[in-house]
């Protein structure tokens, strides 16, 4: 097992930013930077034992600072969308930035994905290496109430598992919904439409044309959203090209977020790589890089075109604060927000 750190670069205001390399004995390597607590690279062996990078990202800080579609970042204080950038908590209305018109998205204009997090390596563990990232979001940042203290721990195990553990506390009632926004491609490059996906979700949250839930929770049966048995991602994606240029849907997980449970399994026939996603969250957003257009080039010179990456964003449902029937995203003083998501890899 190996844990190394080095300087990744400096931000325009002169802040030094570190990047960590975590490696296990099986050939798996994860690279994570303090900027946005971003997972920049994830090298996983294929069926022949050859490692390849299975996430979309860059090998330099400057490219991240210029802007990107949340590659590998921690999204918060509230991931996903809040309708019209407004919510009411304990009788008081709060107004947030509308940065994905007409809605608020992934924490606002400068969410957690654009912050430089504090970091420290965690030692003394057997058969795993880990780094803790922490950030204190001040009261009123991006319009959210309360000072929020957030910790995110990335752990790489010798069983080819990358685990992300989230905790958060607040000094005032607030709302929290954290996720990692990695785009995966188990073939390393090219389209992900041949990947085979299974989702442990028999229902999804219906949404309007701006991707805000209507409040209805519908069955996936008989629709192109039915991944309860493994099927090609591209098999029925055409059904949704006019809706959101492809899949951009929140699925209601069968586990209900009551314990760490498998929510998804993805297999790439070409490389033999298999990824399972386990989570304590009640939902997962499937997004298939619908808006990638070939203008970004990542690690190894890979050009990111439409549908060259898929996201499985484990989280609470979009716009939950405005839907009392959805699982709550409210966090109060004295409580601790806790969430875990694990990505388990194999090859066949």
GIZIMO-V177374 format. One record per helix or strand of 3 or more residues. SS is the DSSP state (H for helix, E for strand). FROM is the first residue (numbers start at 1). LEN is the number of residues. Records with the same first field share a line. If there is no record, write none. Layout:
SS->FROM-LEN + FROM-LEN
This chain:
E->2-9 + 16-8 + 29-5 + 38-8 + 51-3 + 86-4 + 92-4 + 103-3 + 118-5 + 128-10 + 148-10 + 161-10 + 196-4 + 203-5 + 213-7 + 248-5 + 261-7 + 273-7 + 283-5 + 310-6 + 337-11
H->61-6 + 83-3 + 112-3 + 141-3 + 237-8 + 299-3 + 320-3
